[in-house]
Amino acid sequence: MTLYAVNDDALTAQWADTEFQRQAMRILKRLARRQRFLTVNEFWDSVERSKVGLPTPSDKRMLGKVFRQAASEGLIVNTNVAVRSARHGNYYRPVWESQVVGQ
């Protein structure tokens, strides 16, 4: 069992945030069509610029699950590169590469 599997199991019980999941995936797809590389920081920047009104998830880690779902659907792939976040604690965040840019 991987760390992701443990986190996913813990989050499954909270995944009643279906509206967040639906809207986050829609935004992520749009972002992946516009730019080749992206991070969760760019996702949140896009949300703020668009003033979409994305519901706040009960657990911010749910966005990671949305990114992994997008990867499983072939929309993005993890580059195995991380960049320091300009947001929230200066942590490193994975860089994802779009597989649908320009579509």
C-alpha positions as CSV (number, residue, x, y, z in Angstrom):
1,M,0.0,0.0,0.0
2,T,1.3,3.4,-0.9
3,L,1.1,6.7,1.0
4,Y,-1.3,7.9,-1.8
5,A,-3.6,4.9,-1.1
6,V,-3.7,5.7,2.6
7,N,-4.5,9.4,1.9
8,D,-7.1,8.4,-0.7
9,D,-8.8,6.0,1.8
10,A,-8.9,8.8,4.4
11,L,-10.3,11.3,1.9
12,T,-12.9,8.9,0.4
13,A,-15.1,9.3,3.5
14,Q,-15.1,13.1,2.9
15,W,-15.7,12.9,-0.8
16,A,-19.2,14.2,-0.4
17,D,-17.8,17.4,-2.0
18,T,-19.0,16.2,-5.4
19,E,-19.6,19.8,-6.6
20,F,-16.0,20.7,-5.7
21,Q,-14.7,17.6,-7.6
22,R,-16.8,18.3,-10.7
23,Q,-15.9,22.0,-10.9
24,A,-12.2,21.4,-10.1
25,M,-12.0,18.8,-12.8
26,R,-13.6,21.2,-15.3
27,I,-11.2,24.0,-14.4
28,L,-8.2,21.6,-14.5
29,K,-9.2,20.4,-18.0
30,R,-9.5,24.0,-19.2
31,L,-6.1,24.9,-17.7
32,A,-4.4,21.8,-19.2
33,R,-5.7,22.8,-22.6
34,R,-4.1,26.2,-22.3
35,Q,-0.7,25.5,-20.9
36,R,1.9,22.7,-21.1
37,F,3.1,22.6,-17.5
38,L,1.0,23.3,-14.4
39,T,1.0,23.0,-10.6
40,V,-1.7,23.2,-8.0
41,N,-0.6,26.8,-7.4
42,E,-1.5,27.7,-11.0
43,F,-4.8,25.9,-10.5
44,W,-5.6,28.1,-7.5
45,D,-4.4,31.2,-9.4
46,S,-6.7,30.4,-12.3
47,V,-9.6,30.0,-9.9
48,E,-8.9,33.3,-8.3
49,R,-8.5,35.1,-11.7
50,S,-11.7,33.6,-13.1
51,K,-13.8,34.3,-10.0
52,V,-15.6,31.0,-10.6
53,G,-16.8,30.6,-7.1
54,L,-15.4,27.1,-6.6
55,P,-16.8,25.6,-3.4
56,T,-14.1,25.3,-0.6
57,P,-13.4,21.6,-0.1
58,S,-13.6,20.2,3.4
59,D,-10.0,19.1,3.0
60,K,-7.6,21.0,0.6
61,R,-5.8,17.7,-0.1
62,M,-8.9,16.7,-2.2
63,L,-7.3,18.8,-5.1
64,G,-4.5,16.2,-5.2
65,K,-7.1,13.5,-5.7
66,V,-8.5,15.5,-8.6
67,F,-5.0,15.9,-10.2
68,R,-4.4,12.1,-9.8
69,Q,-7.8,11.4,-11.4
70,A,-6.9,13.7,-14.3
71,A,-3.6,11.8,-14.6
72,S,-5.5,8.4,-14.7
73,E,-7.7,9.8,-17.5
74,G,-4.6,10.7,-19.5
75,L,-5.0,14.5,-19.3
76,I,-1.8,15.2,-17.4
77,V,1.3,13.3,-16.3
78,N,3.6,13.9,-13.4
79,T,7.0,15.1,-14.5
80,N,8.7,14.0,-11.3
81,V,9.9,17.6,-10.9
82,A,8.8,19.7,-8.0
83,V,8.9,23.5,-7.5
84,R,8.8,25.5,-4.4
85,S,5.3,26.8,-3.7
86,A,4.8,30.6,-3.5
87,R,1.7,29.7,-1.4
88,H,1.0,28.0,1.8
89,G,4.2,27.2,3.7
90,N,6.7,27.2,0.8
91,Y,6.4,23.5,0.3
92,Y,7.4,21.7,-2.9
93,R,4.6,21.0,-5.4
94,P,4.7,18.5,-8.3
95,V,4.9,19.8,-11.8
96,W,2.4,18.2,-14.2
97,E,2.6,18.1,-18.0
98,S,-0.5,18.5,-20.0
99,Q,-1.3,15.8,-22.6
100,V,-4.1,17.9,-24.1
101,V,-2.5,21.3,-24.6
102,G,-3.9,23.1,-27.6
103,Q,-7.0,20.8,-27.9
